Amino acid sequence: MCKAFSAIVLESGEVLWEMGMDSHSEILEKHKIKDDTADPKHLMFARVEIAPKNNNYLKPDKWVFRLDQRIKPRWWNKAYRQYAWEAWAEWKKELDSILVYKDIIHPFKDVRIRKRTTKWDVDLLRQWDSAWRSVGRSVRDSVWDSVGRSVRDSVRDSVWDSVGDSVWDSVWDSVGRSVWDSVRDSVGRSVRDSVGASVEAYLGSFFNLPRYAWKYTDKIKTDGYPFQPAVDLWERGLVPSFDGKTWRLHAGPDGRVVREWLTEAGKEATND
């Protein structure tokens, strides 16, 4: 499987790469380079890739170089490896402008236990409710589609497949599954989509994209990340859940309910 940084090194020392293009074959095709020999004396290029050893793009332990082919060109030496590293440094600058390097917060473990909520918390919940209603009926799918499609369109599918998958695995394995289990135990399975949407909104906060790049969010009135209220709540140790009538804020190691808010639609349904 190709890595996010894949490149073609020519005998001249030129390194061909493009953000979001992780296929060596695509790079060769784009530059009209023939791949028609396995003779080391006649090879015109070398396939290389550089990736985190632990495959974690948020917290790489060590970036590792690999010559991604069995046959080495006769002209290959250490200088060409250095050319590849110099190209990687330019690629990494572009990645750093997109990826937000921050610690993954577990809202129920890493934030001080709350005994009560504040007006600011309720305001954030109202903003999240507004965003929730703006993106459509299947909100969890809408948030996931927005985050995935936005990052894919901004940096191409290949970066989303490698970097995005890495970030998603880190967030879900570290906090997502645990948060869902806690909330489910507290109020049941009916809130699955709302909790999933919060996890996915939090995932999107690890990518720095301009406002116009976030897909399917035109109705959300904000100049920044459209799902930021859910992120702010998360980082304050609060995870919202919604059963179709009532919003609840969960906190603490057991994900207990610390605040309930019956929406207007819920009040009307109750009065009926």
N, C-alpha and C positions, 0 to 999 in steps of 0.2 A: 504493500500500500504506500503510495506517495505521501510525503510529508508536506507541511505547509510551505516550507522553503525548499523548493526543488529548483535546480538550475542546470544549465548546460555550459560547460567550460570548453572553450575553443583552444586550439594549439597556440593561437596568437595571444592568449591570456584574457581575452574578452569573456565575460560571464553573462549569459543570457538568462534573464529571469523576469517575472512579472508578478506583482501582488495579486494573489487569488488564482494563479495558474500553477497547480502543483503537478501537472502531468508533463513528464519529459517529452512524450510524443507530441503533445500540443505545442510545446515550445519549439521543437524541431520543425513541425509543420508550419507554424507561424513564420519562422525564419527561412523556410524552404531549404532545410538541410536534409540531405538524404541519409538514411540509416540503412546502408546496403553492404556493409562489410563487417567481419569479425576478426580481421587481420590486424594485430597490434601496430604493424608498420603503416597501415593505411587509415586507421581510425582518425577521424577529423575532430572528434569531440569526446567529452566524458560526462556522464550523468552523475550529479552529486546531490546530496541532500543534507540539511543540518536541522536537527530537532532536539527537543529536551529528552534527556535519557529517561526521565520518569513520565514522559508524555504529558506533563502538566504545564500548560502555557502560562498559567497564572503564577505558579511558583516552581519554575524549572530548577532542578537540582544541578544540572550541567548540560550545556549545549554540546551535542556530539556530531562530528562530521562523519559522513559515510560516502565512499565511492560506490554508487549504486549500479554496478555492473561487474560481471565476472571477469571480463577481459580488460586489462589496463592498456591504454595507448602507450606506444613506445616512448613518446615524448613526455609522459607524465612524470612530474617530480614534486617536491615539497612547495615550490613556488606557486604551482597551480592551486594547491590547497589553500595557500594564503590569499590568492585572488578570490577564491570562493568565500572565504571568511570576510573579506572586505565587502563583497556583494551582499552577504548575509547582514552585515552591519547596517547597510542602507535599507534592506528589507525590514530589519528589526525596528528602525526608526518609524517606518510606516505603520508597523504593527502597534508600536507604542502609542501612536496617535489615535488608535482605534480601541485598544484594549485598556480597561481600567484595572490597574493593579491595586487591589485592596483585599484585606482579610475577609474571609467568608465568616459571616456572623450567624451564629445559631441564636435565634431570638429567645429561646427558652432556657439557654444555658450560658450564653455569653453576656447577657444584659441583666442588670440588677433586678431582682424580683420586685414587681409592682404591686402595691396594695390598692392603689386607686389610679384612675385615669385622669387626664387633664383636659381642659377645653381644647388645647392644641391637638390632642389625640382624636377628639371627636370631630374637629374640623378636618383633619386628615381623612378620617373615615368617611365623612360626607363627600370629600373630594374624590375618594376612591369609588364611592357609590355612584357619583356622577360619571366618572370615567367608565365604570362598569356598565351603566345604562347606555352610554354613548357608543360602545363598540359592538353591541348586538346581543342577541339572545344567548348564543353559545359563547359565553365570555371566555372560558378557559381556552377554547379553540382559537378565539379571536386574538387573545394575548399571545399565545404560542405562535400563531401565524404571523402576527405583527413582528415579534422579536426575530423569528427565524427568517422571514422574507426580507426584513429590513437589513439584517446583517448580510444575508446572502447577496442582495442587490448592491450593497455598498462595497463589499470586498470579495464578491464572487463565492460560488458554492464551495469551492475547495477549502477556503479559509474557515467557513462555517463548519464544514465537515470535520476538519482537524482541530482547529482552535475552539470552535463552538462546542463540539462534542466533548472536548477536554474540560471546558468550563462547566458545561451541563453535568458531566460526571462528577466533577468536584463539588458542585453545589448540591446536587441530589444526594450523593453518597454522604456528604458531610452533614447536611441539615434537612433536605427536602423530605426524605422518607420518615425521619424522626419526627418532624413537625406534623406531618400528616397523621402519623400514628397517634400522637398526643391529642390532636384536635378531634380525631375520630372517636377516641376513647371518651372524650369529654362530651360531645354532642351528637355523635352518630355519623353515618355515612352520607347523609343527605347534603352535606356541605362540601363534598369532595371537589367539585369544580371550582368553588371559590378559593379553597386552600391551594389547589393546583395553580390557579391564576396568580396567586401571590408568589408562589415559588418561581413561576415563569417571569413575572414582572421583576422579581429580584435578579433573576438570571440576566435579564436585559440591561440591568444597571452596570454590568461589567463591560458594556460596549459604549463607546463615545461616538455617537452619530449626531449630525445636525438634525434639527427638529423636522425638516421636510422629509428626511429619509425614513422616518418611522411610518410604516404602511398602515392603512386602514384606521387611522386615528384622527382623521380630519375634523371630526365632531368634538374632539377633546380640546378645550381651550386652554392652552399652555404654551409657553415659549421654550420649555425644556423637555426632558424625557416625559412622555405622556403618562407613564405608569408610576411616576415618582411618589405619589401618596402612599402606595402600597410598600414601596421601598423604605420610605421614611418611617412608616409604622413598624416594619420589620426590624429596622436598625434601632428602634426604640424599645424593642422587646415585645412587640404586639403583632399578632397575626389575626386578620379578620376572617370570619366565616359568615356565610349567608345561606339561609334555607329557603329563600324565596319571599320571606316576609320580614325576618329579623336578622339584623347584623349583630354579630358578637365579636368582641375583642378577647383574644386568648393570651395569657401570659404565664410566666412561672414554669418550673420544671415539669409540671404535669399538664400544661396547656389549659389551665382552668379558665373559665369565663370571668372576666373582670369588668365587662361592660356590655350591656345590651341596648340596641337601638332599633325600635320598630319603625320601618319605613312608612311613608304615607300610603303606599300601595298596600302594605301590610295592615295598616290601621283601617283602611277602607274594607279590606277583606274580612277583618275581624268584626267590624260594625255590621257587615252584611250577615 
